[in-house]
Amino acid sequence: MFGRPNSVITKVAKHIEKILAPLADGHLCVSKGMAQWLVENFSVQRDAINVLYDRPPDFFQPTNVEAMHYLMSKLQREIVDKCPNLETQLPDKTILTEVIHCNDTSEIVPRNDRPIVLVSSTSWTPDEDFSILLNALVTLDKAFTTEDSDHGKTFPHVLMIVTGKGPEKEMYEKIIAQLQLKKVTILTMWLDTCDYPTLLGCADLGISLHVSTSGLDLPMKVLDMFGCEVPVCAFDFGCLGELVKDGENGKVFSSEVELAQQLRYLLVGKRGKDNKILGDLEKFRRNIRGMTRWRENWIEHAHDMILGTNALGHDTFVQKKIQ
């Protein structure tokens, strides 16, 4: 919580905060875990703390098929250059969508043979251990390939899109290039800011490798995915359970073995009319739907507290919380 704990400046700052914190009329924090930490370490009264969870802004929304077609058309050249096995031969097709012509009209629809799309955003640093995801995908590829040959089943292709920049990206791209995967394709990309929400909305499932340094804050990237109604598999830590409810809006894993098992289970469901995978993923999407957005959440949990604290004082704020 305080960076370099042994530096003089850090010690002075911490001492000042410990003196002033209990004197404040109210506090905002981003998790119940953090609220309890403030109580135990800074002598703050629990009834003076409001938990203001992060929420996705309005521009993170489910992606309709027209926006999906536009984005995939825009990214088609990059996708084909990096993943030649995903090339589409017809001009009216992307890897996810196609244009159907009938008489004088045309309609954009999801492709029936589209791959399963997984998405993850990473900083490519040791704090987010990408090897967990990579090894899980290798295991998944072996499982799908074996079952295809042994039982005559045909599992759809899995496209794993990883966004972000960071110091370990080049190292992992070299490792990925050496893999000989048959049912899984791993694609690293850097997107324009306006395209990132659209890409998230194209995904069947999101993967979060975020591990909070303090264990007290929640991953914003998961909230972005939830805003697009995309369930997640998230690496377990500290207070993650305040956001990702295992078996309700996603799955929680603590090892590459667990993640591989979760992917194997979640990705084999039948598809609905909109070509979304059914089963548990559909249940997770239903439970995510209708999540409070940033503005409404701020008004509900912070607006009155700030006005009450500034205008009426601490006693009025506490009384309103109790009521």
C-alpha positions in Angstrom: 0.0 0.0 0.0 2.9 2.4 0.6 5.5 1.4 -2.1 8.9 1.4 -0.5 8.1 0.9 3.2 11.6 1.6 4.4 12.1 5.0 2.9 11.9 8.1 5.2 9.3 9.8 3.0 7.1 6.7 3.1 7.4 6.4 6.9 6.5 10.1 7.4 3.6 10.0 4.9 2.2 6.9 6.6 2.5 8.4 10.1 0.7 11.6 8.9 -2.1 9.5 7.3 -2.5 7.4 10.5 -3.0 10.6 12.5 -5.4 12.3 10.0 -7.4 9.3 8.9 -9.5 8.8 12.0 -10.4 12.6 11.9 -11.9 12.5 8.5 -15.7 12.7 8.2 -15.9 9.9 5.6 -13.8 7.6 3.5 -14.2 5.9 0.1 -12.5 2.7 -0.9 -12.8 0.2 -3.6 -13.5 -3.1 -1.7 -14.7 -4.4 1.6 -11.3 -5.9 2.1 -9.8 -2.5 1.8 -12.4 -1.1 4.3 -11.4 -3.7 6.8 -7.7 -2.9 6.2 -8.4 0.7 7.0 -10.2 -0.2 10.2 -7.3 -2.5 11.4 -4.4 -0.4 10.3 -5.6 3.2 10.4 -8.1 3.2 13.3 -10.9 4.3 11.0 -14.5 3.6 12.2 -16.2 1.1 9.8 -19.4 3.2 9.7 -17.4 6.1 8.3 -16.3 4.1 5.2 -18.3 3.7 2.0 -17.3 1.0 -0.4 -17.4 2.4 -3.9 -16.8 -0.5 -6.3 -15.5 0.3 -9.7 -18.0 -0.1 -12.4 -17.6 -0.2 -16.2 -18.4 3.1 -18.1 -21.2 3.2 -20.6 -19.1 2.6 -23.7 -18.4 -1.0 -22.6 -21.4 -2.7 -24.1 -22.2 -6.0 -25.9 -21.0 -5.9 -29.5 -23.7 -6.2 -32.2 -23.0 -8.2 -35.3 -22.6 -5.1 -37.5 -19.9 -3.7 -35.2 -18.3 -7.1 -35.0 -18.1 -7.4 -38.8 -16.6 -3.9 -39.1 -13.9 -4.6 -36.5 -13.0 -8.0 -37.9 -12.8 -6.5 -41.4 -10.5 -3.8 -40.1 -8.3 -6.3 -38.4 -8.5 -9.0 -41.1 -5.1 -8.2 -42.7 -3.3 -8.3 -39.3 -5.1 -11.5 -38.3 -4.2 -13.3 -41.6 -0.5 -12.1 -41.4 -0.1 -13.5 -37.9 -2.4 -16.5 -38.3 -2.5 -17.7 -41.9 -4.7 -20.7 -40.9 -7.6 -18.3 -40.1 -7.6 -16.8 -43.5 -11.0 -16.4 -45.2 -11.1 -16.8 -49.0 -14.3 -14.8 -49.7 -14.5 -11.0 -49.5 -17.8 -11.1 -47.7 -16.5 -13.1 -44.8 -14.5 -12.3 -41.7 -13.3 -14.9 -39.2 -16.5 -14.3 -37.1 -19.1 -12.9 -39.5 -20.4 -13.1 -43.1 -22.7 -11.2 -45.4 -25.7 -13.1 -46.7 -27.1 -11.8 -50.0 -30.7 -12.5 -50.9 -32.3 -10.8 -54.0 -31.6 -7.1 -53.5 -30.9 -7.2 -49.8 -27.9 -8.3 -47.7 -27.6 -9.2 -44.0 -24.6 -9.5 -41.7 -24.8 -12.7 -39.6 -22.4 -14.6 -37.3 -20.7 -17.5 -39.1 -21.8 -20.9 -38.1 -18.2 -22.1 -38.2 -16.7 -19.2 -36.3 -14.0 -20.0 -33.8 -14.5 -19.7 -30.1 -13.0 -16.3 -29.1 -11.1 -15.9 -25.8 -9.7 -12.5 -24.9 -7.2 -11.4 -22.2 -5.6 -8.0 -21.6 -2.2 -8.2 -19.9 0.6 -5.8 -19.0 3.2 -8.5 -20.0 5.0 -8.2 -16.6 6.0 -10.8 -14.0 3.0 -9.6 -11.9 0.7 -11.2 -14.4 2.1 -14.7 -15.1 1.2 -15.3 -18.7 2.7 -18.8 -18.6 -0.3 -19.9 -16.6 -2.6 -19.1 -19.5 -0.1 -20.3 -22.1 0.3 -23.7 -20.5 -3.5 -24.1 -20.0 -4.0 -23.4 -23.7 -1.4 -26.0 -24.6 -3.3 -28.5 -22.4 -6.6 -27.6 -24.0 -5.2 -28.0 -27.5 -4.0 -31.5 -26.6 -7.4 -32.4 -25.1 -9.4 -31.2 -28.1 -7.0 -32.7 -30.6 -7.0 -36.1 -28.8 -10.8 -36.2 -28.5 -11.2 -35.3 -32.2 -9.1 -38.2 -33.3 -10.1 -40.8 -30.6 -13.9 -40.2 -30.6 -14.6 -38.7 -34.0 -15.8 -35.4 -32.4 -15.1 -32.1 -34.1 -14.4 -29.3 -31.6 -14.4 -25.7 -32.9 -11.2 -23.8 -33.3 -10.2 -21.6 -30.3 -8.9 -18.1 -31.0 -7.1 -16.6 -28.0 -6.6 -12.8 -28.5 -4.2 -11.2 -26.1 -4.0 -7.4 -26.0 -1.6 -5.0 -24.3 2.1 -4.0 -24.2 4.9 -4.8 -21.8 8.4 -6.0 -21.3 7.8 -9.7 -21.6 5.6 -9.6 -24.7 8.4 -10.3 -27.2 9.7 -13.2 -25.1 6.3 -14.9 -25.1 5.7 -14.1 -28.8 8.8 -16.2 -29.6 7.6 -19.0 -27.4 4.1 -18.9 -29.0 5.7 -19.0 -32.5 7.4 -22.3 -31.7 4.2 -24.0 -30.5 2.6 -26.4 -32.9 -1.0 -26.1 -31.8 -3.8 -27.6 -33.9 -7.0 -26.5 -32.3 -5.9 -23.2 -30.6 -4.5 -20.1 -32.2 -2.9 -17.4 -30.0 -2.9 -13.9 -31.4 -1.2 -10.9 -29.8 -2.5 -7.4 -30.7 -2.4 -3.7 -29.8 -5.7 -2.0 -30.5 -6.9 1.5 -30.9 -8.7 2.7 -27.7 -12.0 2.9 -29.6 -11.7 -0.8 -30.8 -11.0 -2.4 -27.4 -14.6 -2.4 -26.1 -15.8 -3.8 -29.4 -13.3 -6.6 -29.3 -14.2 -7.5 -25.8 -17.9 -7.8 -26.9 -16.8 -10.3 -29.6 -15.5 -12.7 -27.0 -17.2 -15.8 -25.6 -15.0 -15.7 -22.5 -12.4 -13.4 -20.9 -9.3 -14.4 -19.0 -7.9 -12.3 -16.2 -4.4 -13.0 -14.8 -4.4 -9.9 -12.6 -3.0 -10.3 -9.2 -3.4 -7.3 -6.9 -0.1 -6.3 -5.2 -2.1 -5.3 -2.1 -4.7 -8.0 -2.5 -7.3 -5.3 -1.7 -8.2 -3.8 -5.2 -10.2 -5.4 -7.9 -9.2 -5.8 -11.6 -10.7 -3.1 -13.8 -10.2 -5.4 -16.9 -12.8 -7.8 -15.5 -15.3 -5.0 -15.1 -14.7 -4.0 -18.7 -15.5 -7.5 -19.7 -18.6 -7.6 -17.5 -19.7 -4.3 -19.1 -19.7 -6.1 -22.5 -21.5 -9.1 -20.9 -18.5 -11.4 -21.2 -18.0 -13.9 -18.4 -14.5 -14.4 -17.1 -12.1 -17.0 -15.7 -10.0 -15.0 -13.2 -6.9 -15.8 -11.2 -7.8 -16.0 -7.5 -6.4 -13.5 -5.0 -7.4 -11.7 -1.8 -10.8 -10.0 -2.3 -11.5 -11.2 -5.9 -14.6 -12.9 -4.6 -16.2 -9.5 -4.1 -16.3 -9.2 -7.9 -16.1 -12.6 -9.5 -18.6 -15.1 -7.9 -17.3 -18.5 -8.8 -20.1 -20.4 -10.6 -22.3 -17.3 -10.8 -20.7 -14.8 -13.2 -17.5 -16.7 -14.0 -14.9 -19.1 -12.7 -12.0 -18.7 -10.3 -8.7 -20.6 -10.8 -5.4 -20.8 -8.9 -3.3 -22.9 -11.3 -2.9 -23.7 -15.0 -4.4 -27.1 -14.4 -7.6 -25.6 -13.0 -7.8 -23.1 -15.8 -7.4 -25.8 -18.5 -10.1 -27.8 -16.8 -12.5 -24.8 -16.7 -11.9 -24.0 -20.4 -12.4 -27.6 -21.4 -15.7 -27.7 -19.5 -17.1 -24.2 -20.5 -16.2 -24.2 -24.2 -17.9 -27.3 -25.4 -21.5 -26.2 -25.0 -24.0 -25.9 -27.9 -24.6 -22.5 -29.5 -27.8 -20.5 -29.5 -29.4 -18.4 -32.3 -26.9 -15.6 -31.8 -24.1 -18.2 -32.0 -23.2 -17.6 -28.3 -22.2 -20.7 -26.4 -25.0 -21.9 -24.1 -24.6 -23.9 -20.8 -22.8 -22.2 -17.9 -21.6 -19.3 -20.1 -25.2 -18.4 -20.9 -26.0 -18.5 -17.1 -23.0 -16.3 -16.4 -24.1 -13.8 -19.0 -27.6 -13.6 -17.5 -26.1 -12.9 -14.1 -23.8 -10.2 -15.5 -26.6 -8.4 -17.4 -27.9 -5.2 -15.9 -24.7 -4.4 -13.9 -24.8 -0.9 -12.5 -22.7 1.5 -14.5 -20.1 4.0 -13.2 -22.3 7.1 -13.1 -25.2 5.4 -11.3 -22.9 3.7 -8.9 -21.2 7.0 -8.0 -24.5 8.6 -7.4 -25.7 5.8 -5.2 -22.6 5.3 -3.1 -20.7 8.5 -3.1 -22.8 11.5 -4.0 -24.9 11.7 -0.8 -21.9 10.9 1.3 -19.9 13.7 -0.1 -22.8 16.2 0.1 -23.7 15.1 3.6 -20.1 15.2 4.8 -19.4 18.7 3.3 -22.7 20.3 4.2 -24.0 18.5 7.3 -21.0 17.0 9.0 -20.0 13.5 10.1 -22.9 12.8 12.5 -25.4 13.4 9.7 -23.4 11.2 7.4 -23.3 8.3 9.9 -27.0 8.7 10.7 -27.9 8.4 7.0 -25.7 5.3 6.6 -27.4 3.6 9.6 -30.9 4.5 8.2 
